[in-house]
Amino acid sequence: MSRVPLARGTGQAAAPLPAAGARLVPHAREVWTRLGPTLQVFAFLRVLVIAGSLLWVLLAPVPAAVRWPVSLVLLAFAAYSAALYALVLARGFTIAALNLWVFALDLGFATALVHLTGGLESNFYLAYYLLTALQAFYYGLRRGVAASALSFLLYVAVVRPGLGPEAWSALALRGAFLWFLGISLGLLSERERSRRREMLQLNRDLLEERERIKGIVETMQDGVLVLDRNRKVTHWNRALEERYGVKREEALGRDLLEAFPLLRHEGFAAFLEQVYAGQAGALTLERVPHRAPHRGDVILTVKGTAMRDLRAEVQGALITVEDVTERVGLEKAMQQAEKMAAIGTLSAGLAHEINNPIGIIASRVECMLLEGEEHRFSETVRGDLQVIAKHADRVARITQGLLSLSRQQAWRLSPVDLNGVVEEALVLMERQLARERVTLERDLVPGLPAVLGSANHLQQVILNLLTNAREAMPEGGRLRVATRRDGGSVEVEVTDAGRGIPAEHLSRIFDPFFTTKEAGTGLGLAISYGIVREHGGTLTVRSREGVGTTFLVTIPAAGPR
C-alpha cells in the first residue's frame, strides 16, 4: 500500500489539508448562495453583532463579574444563530415562517445583555433599534409598531428598577426614537411594498399583453418577423415555418438574408436600407416572384416598418411577408375574363358580318367547280378555285369559332359525368395518340360528383387540350390525364412531357388569335377558356421549358337536385 507523505516535523499528512480546504471553499459558496439575498443580510448582521459584542467585551473596561456572563450569553446567541441557519438549510424553512419565534428569542438575548451590562448605561439598547428596524423594513407598519412597543416595554422593565428622576428624559428620548424608527420605516416599507405590488401587477399585465400579441402574431396567415438593430432575427412566426420551411430555431439570431434566402431579391437590400433609414410609413415591395420549397413558384408582397424607441431612434424592423399568389391569379383571371368578354362581343359582330358573305363565296365557288367539270376548266383555273374554296372554308371555321367564343348559341345544361366526357374524348384520340408514339396514362377517380354543364362543349375542351398535348410531343412521349375531387369542385388535369411553353408566352396563352403554330388559328385555347368560364370554372396552366405543360380544368360540382 502506498503511504501518504508526512509533513516534516509533524508526523501528519501534508496533502489532505489543502485538498480539504479546496473542497470546503466551493461548498461554503454553495451554502451562501442557497441562503438568498434576505437571509444573507440577516446572517451578515448577526455575525456583525456577535463580532462587535465580543470585541466590546474584550476591549472595554468591563468587570470580570460581568464579562463572563455576557460572554456566555453571546456564545449562546452565536450557537442559536448557527442552529437557526442549519435548520433553514436542512429543513427548507424560511425566516418568514420562523420570524415570530426568532424575533422573540432575539429580543430575549438583547434584554439579557442590557440587564447584564448596566441597564440604562448599557450600549446594547441599540439592539432594540436594529430589531425594530428589521421588523418594520421587512414586514411593514404594523410589525414595526408592534416591535417598537414590545422593545420599549422590555427596555423599561429592565432599566426601571433604581431609575432616578433625571434618567427619565434619556429613557423618553430613546423610546421616542424607537417609535419614530418603527413608524417611519414601516411607512416606507408599506409604500415600497405597494410600489412593488404595482410593478409586479404591471409586469404581469405586460406579460399577458405580450403573450396575447404573440398569440395573434402566431395565428396570422402572413409571415411576420422582427429584426434588431443589427438586422438579426429576433422573432419568427409559425406561418414562416409552415409556408417556407424555415424553422424558428434555424432563423433566430441569424442575419435575415441567411435565414430566409427567399428574400435575396435585387430590390430587397435597398428596401431594407430604406426601412432602417426610418422613412415615414410602411414600405412595400410588391409582387416579388420566388420559388419556395415544397410549394413551387410563389409571389410575395413584403412590407417593412421601422421600430423606434422612446427617443425615436430606429432599434429594429418589423417585416411581414404575404403570399399573394392566389390573389394575383384571381386578378389575372378577372382581367382575362374581361378581355374575353370584350373580344367576344367584338367577335360576335365580326362573325355575323363575315359569315353571310363567306357562305355566299363558298357556295358560288362550289358551283363553279361543279360547272368546271362540265365545261372542262383548265387545271390552273380549277386549282385557283380549290384554293379559294379551301380558304373560304377556313374563314367559315374561324367565324364559327368566333361565334363559339362569344357564345351566341344557347346551351342546354344538364348533370354531366366528367369521367364519361374524358373517356369519350380519349376513345376518339386513342388511335391517333398510339400512331404518334404517345403513351397514355389514365388516373380517373371513380364516383366523382356530376357537374352542371354541356357535355358536348366540355368534350370540346378536353379534345382541344389532348390535341395540344399531342402536338407538343412530335416525337412521342407520356400524356397523363387525371380527374379528382377538390372540395366542392371536380378537376381534370392534362399533363404532357413536351417541350413546354416559354415563360413570356404564358400570360397570353388564352388570348384569341395568339398562337405559335404555323397553321394554328389561335382560337382553340381561347374558346376552351370561354367554355370553362361559362361553366363557372377555371382553366389554368403551368409549364416549364424542357419539362412539360399541365392544364387544369376546374368545374364546380352540381348541387343536390
C-alpha positions in Angstrom: 0.0 0.0 0.0 1.2 3.5 -0.8 1.6 5.8 2.1 0.6 9.5 2.3 3.7 11.6 2.8 4.1 13.3 6.2 4.9 16.9 6.8 8.4 17.3 8.2 8.4 17.6 12.0 4.7 17.0 12.4 4.1 13.3 11.7 0.9 14.2 9.9 -0.2 14.0 6.3 0.6 17.2 4.4 -1.5 16.9 1.3 -5.1 16.2 2.5 -5.4 19.5 4.4 -5.1 21.8 1.4 -7.3 19.4 -0.5 -10.0 19.5 2.2 -9.8 23.3 2.2 -10.2 23.4 -1.5 -13.3 21.3 -1.2 -14.7 23.4 1.6 -14.5 26.7 -0.3 -16.9 25.8 -3.1 -19.2 24.1 -0.6 -19.3 27.3 1.5 -20.1 29.3 -1.6 -22.9 26.9 -2.5 -24.4 27.2 1.1 -24.1 31.0 0.9 -25.8 31.1 -2.4 -28.7 28.9 -1.2 -29.5 31.4 1.6 -30.7 34.0 -0.8 -30.3 37.8 -0.5 -32.6 38.3 2.6 -31.0 35.6 4.6 -27.6 36.7 3.6 -28.4 40.2 5.0 -29.6 38.6 8.3 -26.6 36.4 8.6 -24.2 39.2 7.9 -25.9 41.4 10.6 -25.8 38.5 13.1 -22.1 37.9 12.5 -21.5 41.7 12.8 -23.4 41.9 16.1 -21.7 38.9 17.6 -18.2 40.1 16.5 -18.8 43.7 17.7 -20.2 42.5 21.0 -17.2 40.2 21.6 -14.8 43.0 20.8 -16.6 45.2 23.3 -16.4 42.6 25.9 -12.7 42.1 25.3 -11.6 45.7 24.9 -14.0 47.7 27.1 -13.2 48.0 30.8 -15.8 45.5 31.9 -15.7 44.0 35.4 -14.9 40.3 35.5 -18.2 39.6 37.2 -19.9 40.9 34.1 -17.6 39.8 31.4 -18.2 36.1 31.8 -22.0 36.1 31.9 -22.0 38.4 28.9 -19.6 36.2 27.0 -21.8 33.2 27.8 -24.9 35.0 26.5 -23.0 36.0 23.3 -21.8 32.4 22.8 -25.4 31.1 23.3 -26.6 33.7 20.8 -23.9 32.5 18.3 -24.9 28.9 18.8 -28.6 29.7 18.5 -27.9 31.6 15.2 -25.9 28.7 13.8 -28.7 26.3 14.7 -31.2 28.6 13.2 -29.5 28.7 9.8 -28.7 25.0 9.9 -32.5 24.4 10.4 -33.3 26.7 7.5 -30.8 24.9 5.2 -31.6 21.4 6.3 -35.4 21.5 6.5 -36.1 24.2 4.0 -37.8 26.6 6.5 -37.9 30.3 5.7 -37.1 33.1 8.1 -40.7 34.4 7.4 -42.1 31.2 8.8 -40.0 31.3 11.9 -40.0 35.1 12.2 -42.0 35.5 15.4 -40.0 32.9 17.3 -36.7 34.3 16.0 -37.8 37.9 16.9 -38.9 36.8 20.4 -35.6 35.0 21.1 -33.6 37.9 19.7 -35.5 40.3 22.0 -34.7 37.9 24.9 -31.0 37.9 24.1 -31.0 41.7 23.7 -32.8 42.2 27.0 -30.4 39.9 28.8 -27.4 41.8 27.5 -28.9 45.1 28.5 -29.7 43.8 32.0 -26.2 42.3 32.5 -24.3 45.4 31.2 -25.8 48.1 33.3 -29.4 48.7 32.3 -29.8 52.4 31.2 -26.0 52.7 31.0 -25.7 49.7 28.6 -25.0 50.3 24.9 -26.8 47.1 24.0 -30.0 49.1 23.9 -29.0 49.7 20.2 -30.0 46.1 19.6 -33.7 47.2 20.1 -33.3 49.7 17.3 -31.8 47.1 15.0 -34.6 44.5 15.7 -37.3 47.2 15.3 -35.8 48.5 12.0 -35.7 44.9 10.6 -39.2 44.1 11.5 -40.5 47.4 10.1 -38.5 47.2 6.9 -39.3 43.6 6.0 -42.8 43.3 7.4 -44.4 46.7 7.3 -46.0 49.3 9.6 -48.0 47.0 11.9 -45.0 44.8 12.6 -42.8 47.9 13.1 -45.2 49.5 15.6 -45.6 46.2 17.5 -41.8 45.7 17.6 -41.3 49.3 18.9 -43.9 48.8 21.6 -42.6 45.4 22.7 -39.0 46.5 22.7 -39.8 49.7 24.7 -41.8 47.8 27.3 -39.0 45.2 27.8 -36.4 48.0 27.9 -38.4 49.9 30.5 -38.9 46.7 32.5 -35.2 46.1 32.6 -34.0 49.7 33.4 -36.9 50.9 35.6 -35.7 49.4 39.0 -33.5 52.0 40.6 -34.1 54.6 37.9 -33.7 58.2 39.1 -35.9 61.1 38.0 -33.1 62.6 36.0 -32.8 59.5 33.8 -36.4 59.5 32.6 -35.6 62.1 30.0 -32.9 59.8 28.4 -35.3 56.9 28.5 -38.1 59.0 26.9 -35.7 60.2 24.2 -34.7 56.6 23.4 -38.3 55.5 23.4 -39.3 58.3 21.1 -36.6 57.4 18.6 -37.6 53.7 18.8 -41.2 54.6 18.0 -40.1 57.0 15.2 -37.9 54.3 13.8 -40.6 51.7 13.7 -43.3 54.0 12.3 -41.1 55.8 9.7 -39.5 52.6 8.4 -42.9 50.8 8.5 -44.5 53.6 6.3 -41.6 53.5 3.9 -41.9 49.7 3.8 -45.6 49.9 3.1 -45.0 52.4 0.3 -42.3 50.2 -1.2 -44.4 47.1 -0.9 -47.3 48.9 -2.6 -45.0 50.0 -5.4 -43.6 46.5 -5.7 -47.1 45.1 -6.0 -47.9 47.7 -8.6 -44.8 46.8 -10.5 -45.5 43.1 -10.2 -49.0 43.7 -11.5 -47.7 45.8 -14.3 -45.2 43.1 -15.2 -48.0 40.5 -15.2 -50.1 42.7 -17.4 -47.2 43.3 -19.7 -46.5 39.6 -19.9 -50.2 38.8 -20.6 -50.3 41.5 -23.2 -47.1 40.2 -24.7 -48.5 36.7 -24.8 -51.7 37.9 -26.3 -49.9 39.8 -29.1 -47.6 36.8 -29.6 -50.6 34.6 -29.9 -52.1 37.0 -32.5 -48.9 37.1 -34.5 -48.5 33.3 -34.3 -52.0 32.7 -35.7 -51.6 35.2 -38.6 -51.7 33.8 -42.1 -49.0 36.2 -43.2 -45.3 35.6 -42.3 -44.2 38.0 -39.5 -40.6 38.5 -38.4 -38.8 41.1 -36.2 -35.2 42.3 -36.7 -32.9 44.0 -34.2 -30.7 47.0 -34.9 -28.1 44.6 -36.3 -30.6 43.0 -38.7 -30.6 39.8 -36.8 -33.9 37.9 -36.5 -35.5 38.1 -33.0 -39.0 36.8 -33.8 -40.2 34.3 -36.4 -43.8 33.3 -36.5 -45.5 30.0 -37.3 -46.6 31.0 -40.8 -43.0 31.4 -41.9 -42.2 27.9 -40.6 -45.1 26.2 -42.3 -45.2 28.0 -45.6 -41.5 28.4 -46.3 -39.9 25.5 -44.4 -37.5 27.6 -42.2 -37.7 26.6 -38.6 -37.8 29.2 -35.8 -34.7 27.7 -34.2 -32.8 28.0 -37.5 -33.7 31.6 -38.0 -33.4 33.2 -34.6 -30.2 35.2 -34.1 -29.2 35.0 -37.8 -29.0 37.6 -40.5 -32.3 37.8 -42.3 -31.0 37.0 -45.8 -29.1 34.0 -44.4 -32.2 32.7 -42.5 -34.6 33.5 -45.4 -32.9 33.1 -48.8 -36.3 33.7 -50.5 -35.7 37.4 -49.8 -32.4 37.5 -51.8 -34.1 39.7 -54.3 -32.3 42.5 -56.1 -34.7 45.1 -54.7 -34.9 43.8 -51.2 -31.4 45.1 -50.0 -32.4 48.7 -51.0 -35.8 48.1 -49.5 -34.3 47.1 -46.1 -31.9 50.1 -46.2 -34.9 52.4 -46.6 -36.7 50.7 -43.7 -33.7 51.2 -41.4 -33.3 54.8 -42.6 -36.6 55.3 -40.9 -38.6 56.6 -43.8 -42.1 57.6 -42.9 -44.8 55.0 -43.0 -44.6 51.3 -44.1 -42.6 50.5 -47.2 -43.8 47.8 -49.6 -42.0 45.6 -52.1 -44.8 44.4 -54.4 -45.2 41.1 -56.1 -41.7 39.5 -55.7 -41.6 36.2 -57.6 -39.8 33.3 -55.8 -39.6 29.5 -55.8 -40.5 28.2 -52.3 -39.5 24.7 -51.1 -42.4 22.2 -51.4 -44.7 25.0 -52.9 -43.2 25.8 -56.2 -43.4 29.3 -57.7 -45.0 31.9 -55.4 -45.5 35.6 -55.5 -44.8 37.6 -52.3 -45.5 41.1 -51.1 -43.1 42.2 -48.4 -43.8 45.1 -46.1 -41.4 46.7 -43.6 -41.8 49.2 -40.8 -39.0 50.7 -38.7 -39.4 50.1 -34.9 -38.3 53.1 -32.8 -37.5 53.6 -29.1 -38.7 56.5 -26.9 -36.0 58.7 -28.4 -37.4 58.0 -31.9 -34.2 56.1 -32.8 -34.5 53.1 -35.1 -34.0 49.9 -33.0 -35.1 47.3 -35.5 -37.7 46.5 -38.1 -41.0 44.6 -38.4 -41.2 42.7 -41.7 -44.4 41.0 -43.0 -44.3 38.5 -45.9 -47.7 38.0 -47.6 -48.2 35.2 -50.2 -50.3 36.9 -52.9 -50.0 34.1 -55.4 -53.8 33.3 -55.3 -54.8 36.9 -55.4 -52.6 37.6 -58.4 -54.0 34.6 -60.1 -57.6 35.8 -59.4 -56.7 39.2 -60.7 -55.2 37.7 -63.9 -58.3 35.5 -64.3 -60.6 38.5 -63.9 -58.5 40.5 -66.4 -58.6 37.6 -68.8 -62.4 37.3 -68.3 -62.9 40.9 -69.0 -60.7 40.7 -72.1 -62.5 37.6 -73.3 -65.9 39.3 -72.8 -64.8 42.4 -74.8 -63.3 40.2 -77.5 -66.4 38.0 -77.6 -68.7 41.0 -78.1 -66.5 42.3 -80.9 -66.1 38.8 -82.4 -69.8 38.2 -82.5 -70.3 41.3 -84.6 -67.5 40.5 -86.9 -68.6 36.9 -87.3 -72.2 37.9 -88.2 -70.9 40.4 -90.8 -68.4 37.9 -92.3 -70.5 34.7 -92.0 -73.1 35.5 -94.7 -70.6 36.8 -97.4 -68.2 34.0 -96.9 -71.1 31.5 -97.1 -72.1 33.0 -100.4 -68.5 32.9 -101.7 -68.1 29.3 -100.6 -71.3 28.2 -102.3 -70.5 30.1 -105.5 -67.0 28.5 -105.7 -68.5 25.1 -105.2 -71.0 25.7 -108.0 -68.2 26.9 -110.2 -66.2 23.7 -109.5 -69.2 21.6 -110.5 -69.7 23.6 -113.7 -66.0 23.3 -114.4 -66.4 19.5 -114.6 -68.9 20.0 -117.5 -67.1 22.9 -119.2 -63.6 21.4 -118.6 -61.9 24.4 -116.9 -58.1 24.5 -117.2 -56.1 23.0 -114.4 -54.9 26.4 -113.4 -58.5 27.7 -113.0 -59.6 24.6 -111.2 -56.5 24.9 -108.9 -57.3 28.6 -108.1 -61.0 27.7 -107.4 -59.9 24.9 -105.0 -57.5 27.3 -103.2 -60.4 29.8 -102.8 -62.7 27.0 -101.5 -60.1 25.9 -99.0 -59.6 29.3 -97.6 -63.3 30.1 -97.6 -63.8 27.0 -95.5 -61.0 28.2 -93.2 -62.7 31.6 -92.8 -66.0 29.8 -92.2 -64.4 27.8 -89.4 -62.9 30.9 -87.9 -66.3 32.7 -87.9 -67.8 29.6 -86.2 -65.0 29.8 -83.6 -65.8 33.4 -83.1 -69.4 32.6 -82.5 -68.5 29.9 -80.0 -66.1 32.4 -78.3 -69.0 34.9 -77.9 -71.5 32.1 -77.0 -74.3 33.4 -79.2 -76.0 30.0 -79.1 -77.9 28.9 -76.0 -76.6 25.8 -74.2 -78.7 23.1 -72.8 -77.3 22.4 -69.3 -77.7 19.1 -67.5 -75.8 17.0 -65.0 -72.6 15.7 -66.7 -70.2 12.9 -65.6 -66.8 14.4 -66.3 -65.2 10.9 -66.2 -67.5 9.9 -69.0 -66.7 13.0 -71.0 -63.0 12.4 -70.6 -63.3 8.7 -71.5 -65.2 9.5 -74.8 -62.6 12.1 -75.7 -59.8 9.6 -75.1 -61.6 7.0 -77.2 -61.7 9.5 -80.1 -58.0 10.3 -79.7 -56.6 6.9 -78.6 -55.6 5.6 -82.1 -54.0 8.9 -83.2 -52.0 9.1 -79.9 -50.8 5.5 -80.4 -49.9 6.1 -84.0 -47.7 9.1 -82.9 -46.0 7.1 -80.1 -47.7 8.9 -77.3 -48.1 6.8 -74.1 -51.4 7.5 -72.5 -51.8 7.3 -68.7 -55.2 7.4 -67.1 -55.9 8.3 -63.5 -59.6 8.8 -63.3 -61.0 8.8 -59.7 -64.4 6.9 -59.7 -67.5 8.2 -58.1 -66.9 11.9 -58.9 -70.0 14.2 -58.4 -71.7 15.4 -61.6 -71.2 18.9 -62.9 -73.9 21.1 -64.4 -73.0 21.8 -68.0 -72.9 21.0 -71.7 -71.3 17.6 -72.3 -70.5 18.5 -76.0 -68.8 21.7 -75.1 -66.8 20.2 -72.2 -65.7 17.4 -74.6 -64.6 20.1 -77.0 -62.4 21.5 -74.2 -60.9 18.1 -73.4 -60.2 17.3 -77.1 -58.5 20.6 -77.6 -56.2 20.0 -74.6 -55.4 16.5 -75.8 -54.7 17.8 -79.3 -52.4 20.5 -78.0 -50.6 17.9 -75.8 -50.1 15.6 -78.7 -48.7 18.4 -80.9 -46.3 19.4 -78.1 -44.7 15.9 -78.4 -44.0 15.4 -82.1 -41.6 12.6 -81.3 -43.8 10.9 -78.8 -43.8 11.0 -75.0 -46.0 10.5 -72.0 -49.5 12.0 -71.7 -51.3 11.8 -68.3 -55.0 12.5 -67.9 -56.3 12.6 -64.3 -59.6 13.5 -62.6 -60.2 14.2 -58.9 -62.4 16.0 -56.5 -61.2 19.1 -54.7 -63.7 20.3 -52.1 -66.8 21.4 -54.0 -65.2 21.2 -57.4 -64.2 18.5 -59.9 -60.8 18.8 -61.7 -59.5 17.4 -64.9 -55.7 17.6 -65.3 -53.9 17.1 -68.7 -50.1 16.8 -68.4 -47.7 16.3 -71.3 -43.9 15.7 -71.4 -43.4 18.1 -74.3 -41.1 21.0 -74.9 -43.0 23.3 -72.6 -44.3 26.9 -73.1 -41.8 29.8 -72.8 -42.4 31.9 -69.8 -43.0 35.1 -71.8 -46.0 33.3 -73.6 -47.8 32.1 -70.5 -49.6 35.3 -69.9 -51.0 35.4 -73.4 -51.7 31.7 -73.9 -55.5 32.2 -73.6 -55.7 35.3 -75.8 -57.7 34.9 -79.0 -55.6 34.6 -82.2 -52.4 34.1 -80.2 -50.6 31.0 -81.5 -47.0 29.8 -82.0 -48.2 27.2 -84.6 -47.7 27.9 -88.3 -51.2 26.6 -89.2 -53.0 27.5 -86.0 -55.8 30.0 -85.7 -55.1 30.9 -82.0 -58.7 30.2 -81.1 -58.6 26.8 -79.5 -57.5 27.7 -76.0 -59.4 31.0 -76.1 -62.6 29.1 -76.9 -61.8 26.4 -74.2 -61.2 29.1 -71.7 -64.5 30.8 -72.5 -66.4 27.4 -72.3 -64.9 26.6 -68.9 -65.6 30.2 -67.6 -69.3 29.8 -68.8 -69.5 26.7 -66.6 -68.4 28.8 -63.6 -65.0 27.2 -63.6 -61.3 28.0 -64.3 -58.7 26.9 -66.8 -55.1 27.4 -65.7 -51.7 26.4 -67.0 -48.3 25.8 -65.6 -45.3 24.9 -67.7 -41.5 24.6 -67.6 -39.5 24.6 -70.8 -37.9 21.2 -71.5 -40.1 19.5 -68.8 -43.7 19.8 -70.0 -47.1 21.5 -69.5 -50.1 20.9 -67.3 -53.6 22.3 -68.0 -56.0 22.2 -65.1 -59.8 22.4 -65.7 -61.8 23.1 -62.5 -65.7 22.9 -62.6 -68.0 23.4 -59.6 -69.8 20.2 -58.7 -73.6 20.2 -59.2 -75.7 20.7 -56.1 -78.3 18.2 -54.9 -81.4 18.4 -57.1 
